[in-house]
Amino acid sequence: SLFLSGTMVSLKLQKRLAASVLGCGQRKIWLDPNEVNEISMANSRQNVRKLVKDGFVIRKPTKIHSRARARLAAEAKAKGRGTGYGKRRGTREARLPTKVLWIRRMRVLRRLLKKYRDSKKIDKHLYHELYMRVKGNVFKNKRVLMEAVHRQKAEKVREKTIADQLEARRVKGKASRERKAARREERIAAVSMLWKHVCMMWDHLGDIVLAGCAHSSQGHVISSQCKEQGHAQWW
């Protein structure tokens, strides 16, 4: 309310219309005290717009509430300033719950396992084994899990190498046994053939001996006959 020539003039209507026209609250409206008479004659939004255009009605600028000091304090606290025992109100569990720490760690480790599985660095069996060990709180951070992955892979490579060596040794031993068996069969066959020849020779020799014996007995008979007849031996 303003005074004009000792008479109080109410400008509540004009302030309300100006706030509606300018899209702000009534506390943001400034009315020119030197133009009270003309302002009081405005009783419509159109007239208020004309006053705004003439500069008799102005929207006050927004008051500045600087956050510079708040930003500085936040930056200092991010560095660890002002976080000592005297500034702490809640308990350790209330300030940073262990469940939140657990969720963060699980997500980090499982994300790493998924990355290794997708890049074919580990197979699905090793992935499942490590996944269950992660769930069982075996690995406290990503570095320990990476070391475990490398150790497991090295162990699998070593086992595969040993298995390949055993298989090669088994194949080599089997081939050696087969060669020995083949040589044994050859020797047995050679001995059998030799024995067969010996037997044949003995049979032939036996035939010769029998034939000689028969011839000798016939000679003795002839010799006795010759002696009886007075002739000399002819053999």
Salt bridges, closest charged atoms under 4 A:
ASP54 OD2 - LYS50 NZ 3.22
ASP118 OD2 - LYS114 NZ 3.07
GLU147 OE2 - ARG143 NH1 3.10
GLU155 OE2 - ARG158 NH2 2.83
ASP164 OD2 - LYS160 NZ 3.30
GLU167 OE1 - ARG170 NH1 2.41
